[in-house]
């Protein structure tokens, strides 16, 4: 097996609970209002140090989606999934975004800091919306 090269993320980050590999920066967090089989889940614009599995169609609470599980690049544990395609128009904003399951994350980010970061981005007009060109 070859050497694993991992990216180092600046600032406050969410890490894999198993091996502490950095997975996402706090400022890439879009929403904490998602759910998965194991409880809460967070939607991110970008993640790092993950491997994408094969694409498959899944029926979710918001409809049918084409998704790919994402694995921690170091310990190979499933940490969430990537939305590849949404089949309903109202869900298209999820395409290309990532879900990280809260139970699979370790973080040094207090809940109030994460909430403040999301509000600050929305208030400043810097929040990205995939529905706009």
Secondary structure, DSSP 8 states (H G I E B T S, - for coil): ----------SSEEEETTT--EEEEGGGEEEEEEEETTEEEEEES---SEEEEEEEEEEETTEEEEEEEEEETTT--EEEEEEEEESSGGGGGGTT-EEEEGGGEEE---HHHHHHHHHHHHHHT----TT--
